């Protein structure tokens, strides 16, 4: 059930209870109004009966006054036209007791008026006043009027009781109305509180769960998903976050694996570069020694020109030196070839690392897109999605930093590739020079053998040997310079690779912060 459905259900229950309360209150209020109207009517009837009683007392006084004056009384003789008659014609009895009282009153009332009319006729007929009219008045009018007034008093008492009963019932219904209203209001308040707690529990519980899940994500923990129950908006947000977590897990795993691979490969590159630098240093040292030996050869050749007697010993020394030079050049060729192979593998490794960096850049772009999608989902969620929007912004910032780091690593790798290519070219130059040195050494060895066979020819060719020695010295100097440049390039390459190793270690440490 969605949140708006839960809230609508709660409001519907409250509205139904309020409507029921309103209908009950209207019913009770109607009854109170009815009782008040009936009580008011009864009180009006009591007042009217009191007025009627006073009128009939005056009517009796008028009859008595006329009797004392021995004239016909000027009063109403028709019982239906006097105030009591009109009242009885208008009001209907509401109980058997009242009906019985009305019948008795009507009977005595009619007799009283008709007897007054007979007495007036008797006065007009001049019948005996003392013996006939006065006794008639006492028996037929006075006695009956007393009964009428007595019945009126009973009727007033009855109406008073009715008015009091109706007022009591009205007060009871009013009290019931107040109690019912109070109970209904209390029930409404209780239901509103219960509904409020229900809504709070239904809303805050999932929000707290989503908040805990987003906190774990913010701390780099992608190993757990958010437990989802229900189909409301918060559950949909939780499902979206779970989808993001499940989507990012393989990416983070690939990033971690890629960072580990980068670190391992860069460490290998550092080892290879360090070995290459050491080998270059050895080659440079040997080139220095070879140059020294060649200078010695030149000096020996010059000394041979000064003394032919020393040719034999010089030739032996030259033979030894050329043999050693040949061995050194052969070893230099092997080392240079190894250095070339190492630098080639270094170039290949840098290309592989560049591929890994491209993968990391792609992952960063996907992470950025996922963060953008998460920001859009958070904006759709409104106020409940603000916390999730902050996390999505942090993920986006991390993706941006990752892209910047990979770009910097890419630049470093490209610089390393450029240096590697330069090192390959330098190594090839070293190989060519060492090959030339080897050829020269072979030539020198052949010449020494020829000089051993024919000493006579040595004298004539000393000048040629001196020129060849000078050329060999120049070439040895060039080989020495090339070896030093190769060593310097290898050291620069080693320094760059160490920086790359540090970057790879930092990247791996950042990747370890994430748990999947």
C-alpha positions, 0 to 999 in steps of 0.5 A: 500500500502506498503512503498516500493510500495509507494516509487516505485510509486513515483520513477516511476512517476519521471522516467516517467517524466524524460523520457518524458522530455528526449524525448522532449529534444531529439526532440527539440535538433534534430530540433535545430541540423537540423536548424543549419545544414540547416543554415550552409548549407545556409551559405556555399551556400552563400560563394559558390555563392560569389565565383561563382560570383567572378569567373564569374567576372573573366570570364567576365574580360577574355572575355573583355581582349580577346576582347581588344586584338581582339582574341577569349576568352579562357573561358568556353563556356559550361554553365553546366561545369562552377562553377555556372552550377555545383552548379545549378545542385547540389542545388535544389530550396526550395521555389517558389521564389527561383525556379523562381530566379533559372529559370531566372538565368539559362536562363541568364547564358546559354545565356551568355556562348553561346553568348561568344561562338558565339563571339569567332566564330565571331572573328575567322571568322574575322568579323568587330570588331568595327561594329559587335563584340563590339556591340554584346559583349555589347548587348549579353554578357555584358548586360546578364552578368550584369543580371547574377551577379544581379541574383547572388546577389539576390540569395545570399541575399535569402540564407542569409535571409534563413540562418538568418531565420534558425539561428533565428529558431535554436536560438528559438528552443534552447531557447525553449529547455532551457526553456523546460529543466528548466521547466521539471527540476523544475517540477521534483524537485517539484514532487520529493519534493511533493513525499518526503513530501508524503513519509515522511507523510506516514512513519513518521505519523504511526511511531509517532503513533507507538512510542506513543503507545510504550511509553504508553506501556513502562509507563505501560498503556495497556488500549489503542491500536495503531490505524492502517490504511493501510497494510504497514510494519509500520502498520504490526508492529503496529498490532503486538504491538496491539496483544502483548497489547491484549495478555498482558491485561488478564495476567496483570489483573491476576497479579493485581488480584493475587497480591491483593489476596496475600495481602489480604490473607497475611493480614489475615495470619498476623491477625491469626498469631498475634492472635495465638501469643497472645493466646500462650502468654496467654497460657504461662501466664496460664502455669506460674500460673499453675506451681505456683499453682502446686508448692504451692500444693507441698509445701502444701503436704510437710507441710501436712507431717509435721503436720497432723493437717493441712491436712483438710485445706490443702485438701480444698486448694488442692481441690480448686487449683485442681478445678482451675487447671482443669478449666485452663487446660480445657481453655488451651485445648480450646486455644491450639485447636484454635491455632492448627486450626489457624495454620492449616488454616495458612498452608492452606493459605500458600499453596494457596499463593504458588499456586498463586505464581506459577500462577505469575511465569507462567505469568512471563514466558509467558511475557518473551516469549512474549518479546522474540517474540516481540524482534524477530519481532523488529529484522525483522522490521529492523531499524524501529523496534529499538524503539520497541526492547528496549520496548520488552527488558524492558518487558523482564527485568520486567518479569525477576524481577517478576520471581525473586520476585516470587521466593523470595516469594516462599522461604518465603512461604516455610519457613512459611510452615515449621514454621507452621508445626513446630507450629502444632507439638508444639501445638499438644505437648501442647495439649498432655501435657495439656491433661495429666495435665487435667488427673492429675488434675482429678486424684488429684480431685479424690484423694482429694475426697477420702482423704475427705472421709477417712482422715486416708488414707491421712496420709499413702498416703502423700508420694505418693502425694508428689511424684505425686506433684513433677511429676506434677511440672515437667510436669507443667514446661515442659508445661510452656516451651512448651508454651513459645516455641510455643509463640516464634515460633508464633512470628517468624511466625508473623514476617515472615508473616509481611515480606510477607505482605510487599512483597505483598504490594510492588508487588501490587504497582508494579502491579498497575502501569499497566493500562488495 
